[in-house]
Amino acid sequence: MGGATTAPAPAHRPGYSDDVTTSALFAGLATLDIVQLVEALPSPNQKVAALDFTVCAGGPAANAAVAFAHCGGAATLATALPEHPLAAPLRADLERCGVEIVAAASYDGPPITASIMITRATGDRAVVSPTGVATAGALEPTHEASLDGVSAVLIDGYFPSVSLPIAARARAAGVPVILDAGSHKPHTDAMVAACDIAVVSDDYAPPGTAGSPDRVVDHVLGLGASAAVITRGSRPVLYRTRTADGSVAIPPVSPVRDTLGAGDFFHGALAWRIASLGRDDARLAEDIAFASAVVARSLGSFGTRAWLEKENG
């Protein structure tokens, strides 16, 4: 792909106006995350003592909404949540981060819970989470999230029975739709077809692409998205629109203490730029650079909330 763009350092809580609140709707997964910091992942039958731990809400759409609110916007999360005591700490964390919650559907049992271990030396993560209910597509929506005043919508590939109707309503209303797709699932092509900007990870490999970036982008644009973005960890972000392509460098971070939620925060910051400034393919490289710089600030501390508290403090 084409020329490189280097990320600028964004200002703290980079709002563009004190008079107008920028709003976005996020549709997808919310989990209860139990996160533990360890020296190394345990071997079979081994017990290890955690160096630190935290309990908070997680999930791509939920964390993206948190980043959007941190940038200064009004974030609403439409998700599926059960009537269960463990949903209370999940809700409380998101509300504390400034995210309004719409329980658009429900399911039986406790909320989807993720068990996560972060390796101290590298910041790498290991995640165990039963997300089958979030990809089955069989949930019956019970509440419809409003699009009033919404300038962007982000869907994350989970709870398609919630996300796809929201994306359809948004596009019919001229509201740009962003997709966060970490991996290819049976319903992901329908999600791509429902969005304007598809942001996929380096692990996204639809059948027949072998994970080749050019083939992945061809696949995404062929399904109807007008822009494709591939995030690749610490390597430059790749992008292509109908008229241009290129790469955007990632700001160096040392030391990296935790990569959990980094991709989610990228999507939330990108949604903030698009909701704040409007959709403009000619500005996409700058929007990616901004989002990458927000992510860089999140990598230097353990957990998905410490960086927010540090900047707010």
Secondary structure, 3 states (H helix, E strand, C coil): CCCEEECCCCCCCCCCCCCCCCEEEEECCCEEEEEEEECCCCCCCCCCCCCEEEEEEECHHHHHHHHHHHHCCEEEEEEECCCCCCHHHHHHHHHHCCEEEEEEECCCCCCCEEEEEEECCCCCEEEECCCHHHHCCCCCCCCCCCCCCEEEEEECCCCHHHHHHHHHHHHHCCCCEEEEECCCCCCHHHHHHCCCEEEEECCCCCCCCCCCHHHHHHHHHHCCCCEEEEEECCEEEEEEECCCEEEEECCCCCCCCCCCCHHHHHHHHHHHHHHHHCCCHHHHHHHHHHHHHHHHHHCCCCCCCHHHHHHHC
